[in-house]
């Protein structure tokens, strides 16, 4: 597998997480054991997965409320640069 650079995930203007591909799949959600913990009831316990794959990082929605990019709900996208995702609603 080609080397995949670390993924930087900003959950606010002051909070950023760095995820390493060697660590495998990272979870984002309300569950306290999530790699990226977001204590917000609009976020599912296990809302989103960040998966390192051969073609780079993928964001995989595992929620019931949805994850949105530019107002469009998605299930699995390749992260190719800086993107802003909305959790639970298009806005």
MIDO-185755 format. One line per field, with one value per residue: residue number from 1; x, y, z of N, C-alpha, C in turn; residue in one letter. Coordinates in steps of 0.001 Angstrom, whole numbers, plus 500000, padded with zeros to 6 digits. Example, Ala and Ser with C-alpha at 12.3 -4.5 7.8 and 13.67 -1.06 7.14 Angstrom:
# residues 2
seq	(1 / 2)
nc1	(513190 / 512850)
nc2	(494310 / 497750)
nc3	(507800 / 507080)
cac1	(512300 / 513670)
cac2	(495500 / 498940)
cac3	(507800 / 507140)
cc1	(513200 / 512900)
cc2	(496700 / 500030)
cc3	(507800 / 507870)
type	(A / S)
***
This chain:
# residues 91
seq	(1 / 2 / 3 / 4 / 5 / 6 / 7 / 8 / 9 / 10 / 11 / 12 / 13 / 14 / 15 / 16 / 17 / 18 / 19 / 20 / 21 / 22 / 23 / 24 / 25 / 26 / 27 / 28 / 29 / 30 / 31 / 32 / 33 / 34 / 35 / 36 / 37 / 38 / 39 / 40 / 41 / 42 / 43 / 44 / 45 / 46 / 47 / 48 / 49 / 50 / 51 / 52 / 53 / 54 / 55 / 56 / 57 / 58 / 59 / 60 / 61 / 62 / 63 / 64 / 65 / 66 / 67 / 68 / 69 / 70 / 71 / 72 / 73 / 74 / 75 / 76 / 77 / 78 / 79 / 80 / 81 / 82 / 83 / 84 / 85 / 86 / 87 / 88 / 89 / 90 / 91)
nc1	(500854 / 500563 / 502223 / 500247 / 499406 / 499108 / 495819 / 494148 / 491735 / 489493 / 487421 / 486429 / 487132 / 489282 / 490019 / 491776 / 492419 / 494868 / 495130 / 496654 / 497547 / 498669 / 497435 / 495037 / 491476 / 489684 / 487302 / 484561 / 482450 / 479727 / 480129 / 482051 / 484422 / 485218 / 487595 / 487685 / 485996 / 482807 / 480755 / 477785 / 474346 / 473236 / 474956 / 475692 / 476400 / 478455 / 479316 / 480833 / 483381 / 486860 / 488779 / 491848 / 492841 / 494044 / 493796 / 493842 / 492545 / 489279 / 486022 / 483457 / 480108 / 478268 / 475994 / 472560 / 471462 / 472901 / 475660 / 477013 / 478230 / 478749 / 475969 / 474944 / 474048 / 476164 / 477614 / 480162 / 483177 / 486161 / 488752 / 490250 / 491432 / 491175 / 488068 / 484695 / 482550 / 479183 / 477458 / 474626 / 472795 / 472144 / 473069)
nc2	(498819 / 502236 / 505013 / 506799 / 510026 / 511630 / 512265 / 515230 / 516305 / 518707 / 519654 / 521887 / 525423 / 525461 / 522879 / 520128 / 516970 / 514493 / 511826 / 508769 / 506658 / 504181 / 503452 / 502416 / 502148 / 505019 / 506209 / 508502 / 510024 / 510106 / 508272 / 507571 / 506083 / 506597 / 507420 / 510086 / 511980 / 513364 / 515009 / 515372 / 515351 / 515303 / 513910 / 510632 / 507668 / 506220 / 507729 / 508359 / 506922 / 506982 / 505729 / 504330 / 503647 / 502089 / 504141 / 506403 / 508392 / 507560 / 508752 / 507370 / 507092 / 506006 / 506477 / 507144 / 509611 / 510855 / 512134 / 514978 / 516577 / 519596 / 519970 / 517590 / 514291 / 511555 / 508244 / 507134 / 508620 / 509699 / 511416 / 514127 / 516502 / 519541 / 519506 / 520278 / 518784 / 518134 / 516993 / 515059 / 516914 / 518820 / 521507)
nc3	(500000 / 499173 / 500804 / 503044 / 503888 / 507156 / 508451 / 509048 / 511246 / 511947 / 514490 / 515504 / 515604 / 517250 / 517912 / 516825 / 515375 / 514719 / 512579 / 512046 / 509331 / 509879 / 512209 / 511481 / 510980 / 511956 / 514281 / 514452 / 516640 / 519064 / 521038 / 523901 / 523543 / 520957 / 518420 / 517672 / 519654 / 519935 / 521881 / 521338 / 520927 / 518379 / 516885 / 515887 / 517864 / 516703 / 514214 / 511876 / 509862 / 509342 / 506939 / 505980 / 502738 / 499682 / 497767 / 499287 / 502071 / 503185 / 503895 / 505629 / 506036 / 508787 / 510100 / 511194 / 510828 / 508856 / 506835 / 505319 / 502387 / 500949 / 501060 / 500073 / 500770 / 501568 / 501307 / 501158 / 500584 / 498902 / 500425 / 499188 / 499669 / 501546 / 503104 / 504107 / 506269 / 507194 / 509964 / 510500 / 509396 / 506381 / 506519)
cac1	(500000 / 501360 / 502184 / 499122 / 499747 / 498159 / 494580 / 493860 / 490296 / 489170 / 486030 / 486083 / 488236 / 490402 / 490297 / 492186 / 492938 / 495682 / 494912 / 497710 / 497055 / 499154 / 496511 / 493852 / 490234 / 489384 / 485877 / 484145 / 481089 / 479352 / 480588 / 483296 / 485594 / 485533 / 488893 / 487361 / 484766 / 482027 / 479625 / 476652 / 473257 / 472948 / 475958 / 475482 / 477467 / 479529 / 478753 / 481666 / 484653 / 487925 / 489477 / 492953 / 492791 / 495109 / 493641 / 493854 / 491566 / 487848 / 485059 / 482356 / 478998 / 477644 / 474961 / 471192 / 471149 / 473610 / 476808 / 476779 / 479286 / 478117 / 474533 / 474580 / 474358 / 477012 / 477910 / 481598 / 483893 / 487615 / 489164 / 491349 / 491950 / 490382 / 486629 / 483887 / 481424 / 478162 / 476954 / 473239 / 471944 / 472915 / 473664)
cac2	(500000 / 503466 / 505775 / 507723 / 511047 / 511751 / 512993 / 516222 / 516485 / 519829 / 519581 / 523272 / 526310 / 525296 / 521466 / 519356 / 515635 / 513925 / 510388 / 508108 / 505493 / 502965 / 503124 / 501784 / 502911 / 505918 / 506482 / 509809 / 509897 / 510488 / 507231 / 508008 / 505355 / 506982 / 508062 / 511507 / 512011 / 514594 / 514826 / 516155 / 514407 / 515245 / 513021 / 509235 / 507106 / 505876 / 508475 / 508404 / 506209 / 507423 / 504490 / 504451 / 502643 / 502303 / 505416 / 507496 / 508353 / 507570 / 509066 / 506429 / 507413 / 504838 / 507042 / 507181 / 511009 / 511234 / 513020 / 515758 / 517363 / 520594 / 519772 / 516286 / 513153 / 510542 / 507053 / 506871 / 509504 / 509806 / 512752 / 514516 / 517789 / 520110 / 519477 / 520536 / 517852 / 518424 / 515758 / 515048 / 517815 / 519391 / 522809)
cac3	(500000 / 499175 / 502053 / 503142 / 504882 / 508267 / 508207 / 510078 / 511398 / 512827 / 514946 / 515828 / 515216 / 518177 / 518195 / 515656 / 515646 / 513653 / 512494 / 511282 / 508593 / 510545 / 513303 / 510907 / 510897 / 513074 / 514408 / 514929 / 517137 / 520424 / 521960 / 524549 / 523056 / 519580 / 518213 / 517725 / 520458 / 519838 / 522807 / 520841 / 520657 / 516947 / 516308 / 516271 / 518708 / 515753 / 513098 / 510676 / 509907 / 508449 / 506587 / 505025 / 501671 / 498689 / 497066 / 500259 / 503153 / 502860 / 504949 / 505452 / 506933 / 509411 / 510967 / 510689 / 510515 / 507645 / 506744 / 504110 / 501774 / 500075 / 501083 / 499527 / 501634 / 500938 / 502108 / 501134 / 499664 / 499044 / 500857 / 498296 / 500111 / 502634 / 502892 / 505292 / 506376 / 508174 / 510558 / 510933 / 508615 / 505267 / 506850)
cc1	(500897 / 501231 / 501050 / 499460 / 498732 / 496941 / 494362 / 492359 / 490077 / 487702 / 485532 / 487261 / 489455 / 490784 / 490572 / 492750 / 493772 / 495532 / 495973 / 497148 / 497506 / 498238 / 495242 / 492667 / 490039 / 487885 / 485657 / 482714 / 480938 / 479846 / 481930 / 484557 / 485964 / 486905 / 488747 / 485992 / 484102 / 480778 / 478435 / 475558 / 472860 / 473893 / 475683 / 476646 / 478687 / 479092 / 479532 / 482936 / 485621 / 488791 / 490628 / 492860 / 493878 / 495018 / 493555 / 492810 / 490150 / 487079 / 483838 / 481289 / 478390 / 476482 / 473570 / 470821 / 471877 / 474807 / 476733 / 478024 / 478608 / 476612 / 474045 / 474994 / 475222 / 477172 / 479404 / 482230 / 485389 / 487928 / 490402 / 491972 / 491090 / 488902 / 485924 / 482672 / 480455 / 477572 / 475498 / 472292 / 472794 / 473604 / 474532)
cc2	(501240 / 504196 / 506792 / 508739 / 511073 / 512566 / 513957 / 516474 / 517604 / 519728 / 520945 / 524136 / 526132 / 523842 / 520703 / 518018 / 515196 / 512416 / 509799 / 506874 / 504182 / 502528 / 502459 / 502723 / 503749 / 506178 / 507898 / 509646 / 510303 / 509491 / 507648 / 507305 / 505703 / 507639 / 509575 / 511611 / 513377 / 514417 / 515720 / 515172 / 514331 / 514303 / 511608 / 508739 / 506742 / 506455 / 508293 / 507599 / 506883 / 506199 / 504785 / 503303 / 502962 / 503647 / 506607 / 507318 / 508387 / 507986 / 508201 / 506731 / 506124 / 505262 / 506865 / 508598 / 511532 / 512138 / 513679 / 516520 / 518285 / 520342 / 518431 / 515175 / 512151 / 509361 / 506827 / 507824 / 509422 / 511249 / 513130 / 515850 / 518278 / 520091 / 519797 / 519623 / 518331 / 517115 / 515944 / 515944 / 518451 / 520714 / 522708)
cc3	(500000 / 500507 / 502006 / 504223 / 506016 / 507844 / 509364 / 510085 / 512409 / 513199 / 515411 / 515394 / 516113 / 518441 / 516909 / 516124 / 514452 / 513714 / 511578 / 510573 / 509236 / 511686 / 512801 / 510901 / 512157 / 513087 / 514917 / 515402 / 518585 / 521472 / 522576 / 524036 / 521612 / 519511 / 518311 / 518380 / 520331 / 520699 / 522447 / 520434 / 519188 / 516210 / 516807 / 517126 / 517869 / 514406 / 511793 / 510909 / 508940 / 508196 / 505634 / 504020 / 500661 / 498000 / 498011 / 501345 / 502595 / 504103 / 504660 / 506501 / 507476 / 510300 / 510373 / 510259 / 509289 / 507858 / 505374 / 503692 / 500766 / 499946 / 500568 / 500481 / 500872 / 501882 / 502236 / 500131 / 499942 / 499419 / 500048 / 498677 / 501257 / 502248 / 504203 / 505247 / 507444 / 508665 / 510973 / 510159 / 507510 / 505586 / 508076)
type	(X / X / X / X / X / X / X / X / X / X / X / X / X / X / X / X / X / X / X / X / X / X / X / X / X / X / X / X / X / X / X / X / X / X / X / X / X / X / X / X / X / X / X / X / X / X / X / X / X / X / X / X / X / X / X / X / X / X / X / X / X / X / X / X / X / X / X / X / X / X / X / X / X / X / X / X / X / X / X / X / X / X / X / X / X / X / X / X / X / X / X)
***
